[in-house]
Amino acid sequence: QVQLVESGGGSVQSGGSLRLSCAASGYAVSRLRMGWFRQVPGKEREGIASVNTVGSTLYADSVKGRFTISRDYGKNTLYLQMNSLKPEDTAMYHCAAGAGKGLFLLLTPDEYNFWGQGTQVSVSS
């Protein structure tokens, strides 16, 4: 069983930066397909970044060039560096891990088996 715990959310002004962390236990992040998702109340969960087991990455157009997904194998932690934040980035952010399809880059929530509880990011104008 994989357990994921996010941290690092908070309130920032437009143009600011945050780094989200997702500490994993129960399995090595290097062997998992992982991703970051965000959700606003009343809207569907949106996949924004994915990393596969060989380190390839995929980003949604909405965050491309501003957000970076990465992993620290020693700390067994997934990160999301968020720069140039905009008010429309305000959401609950979740990390997720998928078993199998290790080389795939997927931004679809249904393709992930394990989820963290989320961390709130609020960006003011």
Disulfide bonds with the S-S distance in Angstrom:
Cys22-Cys95 1.98
